[in-house]
Amino acid sequence: MAAKEHTDPFGRQVKVTRGTLDRWARHYRAGGFPALVPAPRQVTPRTPVEVLDLAAALKKENPARTAAQIQRIADDSGLVADRPDAAAALR
């Protein structure tokens, strides 16, 4: 199995190494199919919660407000040391 190419769920040709197959087999023997499901990622936001809250409040106050406007308001307010980036302001 390890030496052959296989089609993944997206139609791409992939090879699975012997080590990966052995690891999957160990996990399956230890916990069945649920043991093969990857653990959810635990991502820590880079932008402080206070900054995100300010950006959300500004956007809620005026939904037409752009990310650049939110950045300017956050900078001018002095309420936060870190300004929200454009992507955070649009969420």
C-alpha positions, 0 to 999 in steps of 0.5 A, spaced: 500 500 500 505 504 501 508 504 495 502 505 490 499 512 489 492 513 491 487 518 489 485 522 495 478 525 496 479 531 492 482 527 486 489 528 487 494 522 486 498 522 493 503 517 496 502 515 504 508 513 507 509 506 511 510 510 517 504 514 516 500 507 515 503 504 521 501 510 525 494 510 523 494 502 524 496 503 531 491 509 533 485 505 530 487 499 534 488 503 540 481 507 539 477 505 533 475 510 528 474 515 532 482 515 534 483 517 527 479 523 527 484 529 527 484 533 534 481 540 533 486 546 532 487 550 538 489 557 535 490 563 539 488 570 536 493 574 534 489 581 535 487 582 543 480 581 545 479 589 547 481 591 540 477 586 536 471 588 541 472 595 539 472 594 531 466 590 532 462 595 536 465 600 531 462 596 525 456 595 528 455 602 530 455 603 522 456 597 518 458 601 512 464 603 515 470 601 512 476 597 515 481 603 514 476 608 517 476 603 523 483 603 524 483 610 524 478 611 529 482 606 533 488 610 532 485 616 534 481 614 540 487 612 544 483 606 547 488 601 545 495 600 544 494 596 538 490 598 532 486 592 529 488 590 522 484 591 516 482 583 516 480 583 523 476 590 522 472 587 517 470 580 521 
